[in-house]
Amino acid sequence: MPTKPRPAPVTTDESLEAAKDYAAIIAAAQRPELTVPLVLRADIAVQLQQLRDQIEAARKDAITMADKAEVRKLAKRADELAAAARDATITMLLRGLGPMTFKKLEREHPPVDDDRDDLGLDWHLATFAPALVRACLAGPITVEQWDDLYDNEKITEGQLEELFNVAIQLSRGRVVAPFLPAASVILQGSPESSE
């Protein structure tokens, strides 16, 4: 008896999922990372901000050539300070913690009454923030260098807060598959997509 030709199988999302190599995907898994620049000469950063304000005011009021020369002089000084600030900037690479490590760190820093009652936190903020940054540190500075920065108060409270916020987001934030609609639209309309 002759056999009828079979229709081509319909490709579904389920069949595509079954074809994935989950072991390879899991083996290549990585937690999120982010680099954070940290200016260690806050005095220069403050001077630079003051100079920016002076430049803006001087530019508005500059009428004569002498006024404009003064603006250029201020701009040159700002450029020098910006270079000095860049030279005094380190980059810290932070990597999010896994959930078990994060929970263990939370337990090591239990909240005090103010933390839980006033702020609704599950940890003691004063000790947890620097500990979380330390635990998330992935380079290029060492843990010992971080300890020196924090223990010897070489960073400001604002800088610690910025690092802590990044560490929290990396450790507790949702990770979703990125979809860039603008890129898709651009690629759909490109000559390469019609090939």
C-alpha positions, -999 to 999 in steps of 0.1 A, spaced: 0 0 0 15 34 -10 22 58 18 10 93 17 36 120 20 36 135 55 31 172 59 61 192 71 62 195 108 50 228 121 76 246 141 63 259 173 78 277 203 76 244 222 97 225 195 122 254 195 124 252 233 130 214 231 160 220 208 178 243 232 209 229 250 199 239 285 231 224 300 252 247 279 230 277 286 231 270 324 268 265 323 273 299 306 250 317 331 264 349 346 250 373 372 246 409 362 276 432 364 281 470 362 311 493 364 308 523 386 333 552 384 344 566 417 361 599 420 385 597 449 394 634 449 360 648 459 377 682 466 384 685 429 349 675 419 335 703 442 359 728 427 349 717 392 313 722 399 320 757 413 340 765 383 312 753 360 288 777 378 313 805 374 318 798 337 280 798 331 276 831 349 307 847 331 295 835 297 261 852 302 278 885 312 307 884 287 305 914 265 341 927 260 371 908 247 385 909 283 353 893 296 356 866 269 393 861 278 383 855 314 357 829 303 385 811 283 408 813 313 381 797 335 374 771 309 411 762 307 412 758 345 380 736 344 396 714 317 427 710 339 406 701 369 385 676 349 417 659 338 428 657 374 394 643 384 397 616 357 432 608 369 417 604 405 389 582 393 388 544 398 363 521 383 347 495 405 331 464 389 302 452 409 285 418 403 251 409 417 249 382 444 230 350 441 199 347 463 214 323 489 245 345 493 223 376 495 201 361 522 231 349 542 245 384 541 211 398 553 211 374 582 246 386 592 233 421 594 199 419 611 178 451 613 176 472 644 143 487 654 148 519 633 157 499 602 126 477 603 101 501 618 110 534 601 126 522 569 110 488 564 144 471 558 153 435 564 189 445 573 209 470 594 216 496 568 247 510 586 266 477 584 248 460 555 255 487 529 294 485 530 292 447 534 271 443 503 293 465 482 323 444 495 306 411 486 296 424 451 331 437 444 344 419 413 375 441 405 396 457 394 402 470 430 408 444 457 387 437 488 416 451 508 416 483 488 378 486 493 383 481 531 409 509 531 385 532 512 356 525 535 373 520 569 395 551 565 366 572 552 381 580 519 347 580 502 316 601 510 283 589 522 268 598 488 294 576 471 286 547 494 249 551 487 255 551 450 276 519 452 250 503 475 221 512 452 239 496 423 247 465 444 211 462 454 198 465 419 223 439 406 215 415 434 177 420 438 166 435 405 147 416 379 167 405 349 146 404 318 156 395 282 164 428 266 143 438 236 152 469 218 122 479 196 142 507 179 169 483 169 144 458 155 127 486 134 161 497 121 172 462 112 139 453 95 142 483 72 179 478 65 192 464 31 208 435 49 175 423 63 161 418 27 189 394 17 
